[in-house]
């Protein structure tokens, strides 16, 4: 037992200082359990309340993707510059180093490949396995308006129920099929449904007209999806506008790893998200890093 010979009487109770109960800094997360808030705090930086996630989960339905042919060669060197990694458990276990640690959100839905109907997904990761991998969250596709809408929503709610038991947040990802309209009205619908049914964060696409109404009407943090590869200035402008219009971060993939200088682009995106750097200044930073020592190797 502990040595009790020299225990001093406690006396510094600070009775004149009220006990502090600080509100959690993320939108809609104030009533979540401590463990879930702690996982959120690893994904969303406490100093800005924002995140730069790197999405590399494309292979779960596309197979080898340009820029992701060798994750160990092309992606691992970028991990020191991301707030979180969105990936599959297969890639995580096979090529992502466990130290230094990077917060991970696991792709948890899947099934059909690009050759089939993508909306016909199932839950593809057990929550207990996500916990074994020390994940900070799980992501699931929700096909609002798609042929398997109800099934995909139930995939999400089943993960939400399991996540609540263990303190694991769920990222609802709004999927857009070929026949769906990509406008603010649709994304208001899709993001609100995901949040109403329990997703603690939502990933969705940016739209130029009315995106601020999407973020305002969603009661949980919205992370902007990067989408297709764009010229660097367009991608930086999209990220900047999304952040200024209420997004809590970005989850970019192809606009990072398909850039001619992925590390330079990632650092420019970080400046946009965490420092509110305007797009043209961010592009100047990208070009400087690309042609300087930090970007000369093409990393």
C-alpha positions as CSV (number, residue, x, y, z in Angstrom):
1,X,0.0,0.0,0.0
2,X,1.0,3.6,-0.3
3,X,3.4,5.1,2.3
4,X,1.2,7.1,4.7
5,X,3.8,8.4,7.1
6,X,4.2,11.8,5.6
7,X,0.8,12.6,4.1
8,X,0.0,16.3,4.4
9,X,-3.5,17.7,5.1
10,X,-5.1,18.9,1.8
11,X,-5.8,22.6,2.0
12,X,-5.9,24.2,-1.5
13,X,-9.6,23.8,-2.3
14,X,-9.9,27.1,-4.2
15,X,-13.4,27.5,-2.6
16,X,-13.6,31.0,-4.1
17,X,-13.3,29.7,-7.7
18,X,-16.5,28.1,-9.2
19,X,-15.9,24.7,-10.8
20,X,-15.6,25.0,-14.5
21,X,-17.7,23.0,-16.9
22,X,-16.6,24.1,-20.3
23,X,-18.9,23.5,-23.2
24,X,-17.5,21.3,-26.0
25,X,-16.4,23.3,-29.0
26,X,-18.0,21.4,-31.8
27,X,-21.5,22.1,-33.1
28,X,-24.1,19.6,-31.9
29,X,-21.6,17.7,-29.7
30,X,-22.2,19.2,-26.3
31,X,-24.4,16.3,-25.0
32,X,-22.2,13.5,-26.3
33,X,-20.3,11.2,-23.9
34,X,-16.8,12.0,-22.8
35,X,-15.3,9.3,-25.0
36,X,-17.0,10.4,-28.1
37,X,-16.0,14.0,-27.5
38,X,-12.4,12.9,-27.0
39,X,-12.5,11.1,-30.3
40,X,-13.9,14.2,-32.0
41,X,-11.1,16.3,-30.4
42,X,-8.6,14.1,-32.2
43,X,-10.2,14.7,-35.6
44,X,-11.2,18.3,-35.2
45,X,-8.5,20.6,-33.9
46,X,-9.5,22.3,-30.7
47,X,-7.8,25.5,-31.6
48,X,-9.8,26.0,-34.8
49,X,-12.7,23.5,-34.5
50,X,-11.8,22.3,-38.0
51,X,-10.3,19.4,-39.7
52,X,-8.3,18.5,-42.8
53,X,-9.1,14.8,-43.6
54,X,-7.4,12.9,-46.3
55,X,-9.7,10.5,-48.1
56,X,-8.0,7.4,-49.5
57,X,-10.9,4.9,-49.3
58,X,-11.6,5.0,-53.1
59,X,-10.3,1.4,-53.6
60,X,-13.2,-0.1,-51.7
61,X,-15.3,0.1,-54.9
62,X,-12.9,1.4,-57.6
63,X,-9.9,-0.9,-56.9
64,X,-6.5,0.7,-57.7
65,X,-7.0,4.4,-58.3
66,X,-4.6,6.9,-59.9
67,X,-2.5,8.3,-57.0
68,X,-3.3,5.3,-54.7
69,X,-1.6,2.6,-56.6
70,X,1.0,2.4,-53.8
71,X,-0.3,3.9,-50.6
72,X,2.9,3.1,-48.7
73,X,4.9,5.2,-51.2
74,X,2.5,8.0,-52.1
75,X,0.3,8.5,-49.0
76,X,2.3,7.6,-45.9
77,X,4.7,10.5,-46.4
78,X,1.7,12.9,-46.2
79,X,0.3,11.7,-42.9
80,X,2.2,14.2,-40.8
81,X,0.2,17.0,-42.4
82,X,-3.4,15.7,-42.0
83,X,-5.7,15.9,-39.0
84,X,-7.3,12.6,-39.8
85,X,-7.2,9.8,-42.4
86,X,-10.4,8.4,-44.0
87,X,-9.5,4.9,-45.1
88,X,-10.5,1.2,-45.1
89,X,-9.4,-1.3,-42.5
90,X,-7.5,-3.3,-45.1
91,X,-5.3,-0.4,-46.0
92,X,-4.9,0.6,-42.4
93,X,-3.6,-2.8,-41.3
94,X,-1.5,-3.5,-44.3
95,X,0.4,-0.2,-45.0
96,X,-0.4,2.6,-42.5
97,X,2.2,2.8,-39.7
98,X,0.8,2.7,-36.2
99,X,3.4,5.3,-35.0
100,X,3.4,8.2,-35.1
101,X,-0.4,7.8,-34.8
102,X,-2.8,9.6,-37.1
103,X,-6.5,9.8,-36.2
104,X,-8.5,7.4,-38.4
105,X,-12.1,7.4,-39.6
106,X,-12.8,4.0,-41.1
107,X,-14.9,3.4,-44.1
108,X,-17.6,1.1,-42.7
109,X,-19.9,0.4,-45.6
110,X,-19.3,-1.4,-48.9
111,X,-20.2,-4.3,-51.1
112,X,-20.8,-3.4,-54.7
113,X,-18.0,-2.4,-57.0
114,X,-18.1,0.2,-59.7
115,X,-19.5,-2.5,-62.0
116,X,-22.8,-2.8,-60.0
117,X,-25.3,-0.5,-58.3
118,X,-23.3,1.4,-55.8
119,X,-26.3,2.1,-53.6
120,X,-26.7,-1.6,-52.7
121,X,-24.2,-1.4,-49.8
122,X,-24.1,-3.2,-46.5
123,X,-22.3,-2.6,-43.2
124,X,-18.8,-3.8,-43.9
125,X,-17.0,-3.2,-40.6
126,X,-17.9,-4.4,-37.1
127,X,-17.8,-1.7,-34.6
128,X,-15.6,-3.8,-32.3
129,X,-13.0,-4.1,-35.0
130,X,-13.1,-0.4,-35.4
131,X,-12.3,-0.1,-31.7
132,X,-9.5,-2.6,-32.0
133,X,-8.0,-0.3,-34.6
134,X,-8.4,2.6,-32.2
135,X,-10.6,4.5,-34.8
136,X,-11.9,7.9,-34.0
137,X,-15.1,7.2,-36.1
138,X,-16.7,5.2,-38.8
139,X,-18.1,6.5,-42.1
140,X,-21.1,5.1,-44.0
141,X,-22.6,6.0,-47.3
142,X,-26.2,7.2,-47.3
143,X,-28.1,7.2,-50.6
144,X,-31.0,9.6,-50.1
145,X,-33.2,9.3,-53.2
146,X,-31.4,6.3,-54.5
147,X,-32.9,2.9,-55.2
148,X,-31.6,1.5,-51.9
149,X,-32.3,4.6,-49.8
150,X,-33.9,2.9,-46.9
151,X,-31.3,0.1,-46.7
152,X,-28.5,2.6,-46.7
153,X,-30.2,4.7,-44.0
154,X,-30.6,1.6,-41.9
155,X,-26.9,0.8,-42.3
156,X,-26.2,4.1,-40.8
157,X,-28.6,3.9,-37.9
158,X,-27.3,0.4,-37.0
159,X,-23.8,1.8,-36.8
160,X,-25.1,4.8,-34.8
161,X,-26.6,2.5,-32.3
162,X,-23.4,0.5,-32.0
163,X,-21.3,3.6,-31.9
164,X,-23.4,5.0,-29.0
165,X,-22.7,1.9,-27.0
166,X,-18.9,2.4,-27.3
167,X,-18.5,6.1,-27.8
168,X,-17.6,5.9,-31.5
169,X,-18.9,8.8,-33.8
170,X,-20.5,8.0,-37.1
171,X,-19.8,10.0,-40.3
172,X,-22.8,10.0,-42.6
173,X,-21.6,10.4,-46.2
174,X,-24.2,11.8,-48.6
175,X,-23.9,9.9,-51.8
176,X,-25.0,11.4,-55.1
177,X,-26.1,9.1,-58.0
178,X,-26.1,9.9,-61.6
179,X,-29.8,10.8,-61.6
180,X,-29.7,12.9,-58.5
181,X,-29.6,16.7,-58.6
182,X,-26.6,18.3,-56.9
183,X,-28.1,21.4,-55.4
184,X,-28.6,23.0,-52.0
185,X,-32.1,21.7,-51.7
186,X,-31.0,18.1,-52.1
187,X,-28.1,18.5,-49.8
188,X,-30.2,20.2,-47.1
189,X,-32.5,17.1,-47.3
190,X,-29.7,14.5,-47.3
191,X,-27.6,16.1,-44.5
192,X,-30.5,16.8,-42.3
193,X,-31.9,13.3,-42.6
194,X,-28.4,11.9,-41.7
195,X,-28.2,14.2,-38.6
196,X,-31.8,13.6,-37.5
197,X,-31.2,9.9,-37.5
198,X,-28.1,10.1,-35.4
199,X,-25.0,10.7,-37.4
200,X,-22.7,12.9,-35.3
201,X,-21.0,14.4,-38.4
202,X,-21.9,14.6,-42.1
203,X,-19.7,14.6,-45.2
204,X,-21.3,16.3,-48.2
205,X,-20.5,18.1,-51.5
206,X,-20.1,21.8,-51.9
207,X,-22.5,23.8,-54.1
208,X,-21.9,27.3,-55.2
209,X,-25.5,28.5,-54.7
210,X,-26.8,28.1,-51.1
211,X,-24.2,26.0,-49.4
212,X,-24.5,28.2,-46.3
213,X,-28.1,27.0,-46.0
214,X,-26.9,23.4,-46.0
215,X,-24.5,24.0,-43.1
216,X,-26.9,26.2,-41.2
217,X,-29.7,23.7,-41.3
218,X,-27.6,20.7,-40.3
219,X,-27.2,20.5,-36.5
220,X,-23.9,18.6,-36.6
221,X,-20.5,19.4,-38.2
222,X,-20.4,19.2,-42.0
223,X,-17.2,18.2,-43.7
224,X,-16.9,19.1,-47.3
225,X,-16.1,16.2,-49.8
226,X,-13.4,17.0,-52.3
227,X,-15.0,15.3,-55.2
228,X,-13.4,15.0,-58.6
229,X,-9.9,16.4,-59.4
230,X,-9.9,20.1,-60.1
231,X,-7.2,22.6,-61.0
232,X,-5.5,23.6,-57.8
233,X,-7.0,27.1,-57.7
234,X,-10.5,25.8,-58.1
235,X,-10.0,23.2,-55.4
236,X,-8.6,25.8,-53.0
237,X,-11.4,28.2,-53.8
238,X,-14.0,25.5,-53.2
239,X,-12.4,24.6,-49.8
240,X,-12.2,28.3,-48.8
241,X,-15.8,29.0,-49.7
242,X,-17.0,25.9,-47.9
243,X,-15.2,26.9,-44.7
244,X,-16.3,30.5,-44.9
245,X,-19.9,29.3,-45.4
246,X,-19.9,27.1,-42.3
247,X,-18.2,23.8,-43.0
248,X,-16.1,22.4,-40.1
249,X,-13.5,21.0,-42.5
250,X,-12.7,19.2,-45.7
251,X,-12.2,15.5,-46.6
252,X,-10.2,15.7,-49.8
253,X,-8.7,12.9,-51.8
254,X,-8.2,13.2,-55.5
255,X,-7.5,16.9,-55.2
256,X,-4.5,16.0,-52.9
257,X,-3.1,12.7,-54.1
258,X,-3.7,13.4,-57.8
259,X,-2.0,16.8,-57.6
260,X,1.5,17.1,-59.2
261,X,2.7,18.1,-55.8
262,X,0.5,16.4,-53.2
263,X,2.4,17.6,-50.1
264,X,2.4,21.2,-51.3
265,X,-1.3,21.0,-52.0
266,X,-2.0,19.5,-48.7
267,X,-0.1,22.2,-46.9
268,X,-2.0,24.9,-48.9
269,X,-5.3,23.3,-48.0
270,X,-4.3,23.3,-44.3
271,X,-3.6,27.0,-44.6
272,X,-7.1,27.6,-46.1
273,X,-8.9,25.5,-43.5
274,X,-7.0,26.5,-40.3
275,X,-5.7,29.9,-41.2
276,X,-8.5,31.3,-43.5
277,X,-5.9,31.9,-46.2
278,X,-7.6,33.2,-49.3
279,X,-7.5,31.0,-52.4
280,X,-5.0,33.0,-54.5
281,X,-2.6,33.3,-51.6
282,X,-3.0,29.6,-51.0
283,X,-2.1,29.0,-54.6
284,X,1.0,31.1,-54.2
285,X,1.9,29.0,-51.2
286,X,1.4,25.9,-53.2
287,X,3.6,27.1,-56.1
288,X,6.3,28.2,-53.6
289,X,6.3,24.8,-51.9
290,X,6.0,23.0,-55.2
291,X,9.1,24.6,-56.7
292,X,11.0,24.9,-53.4
293,X,12.6,22.4,-51.2
294,X,9.3,21.1,-49.8
295,X,7.8,20.4,-53.1
296,X,10.8,19.7,-55.3
297,X,10.6,15.9,-54.8
298,X,7.0,15.9,-56.0
299,X,5.8,14.5,-52.6
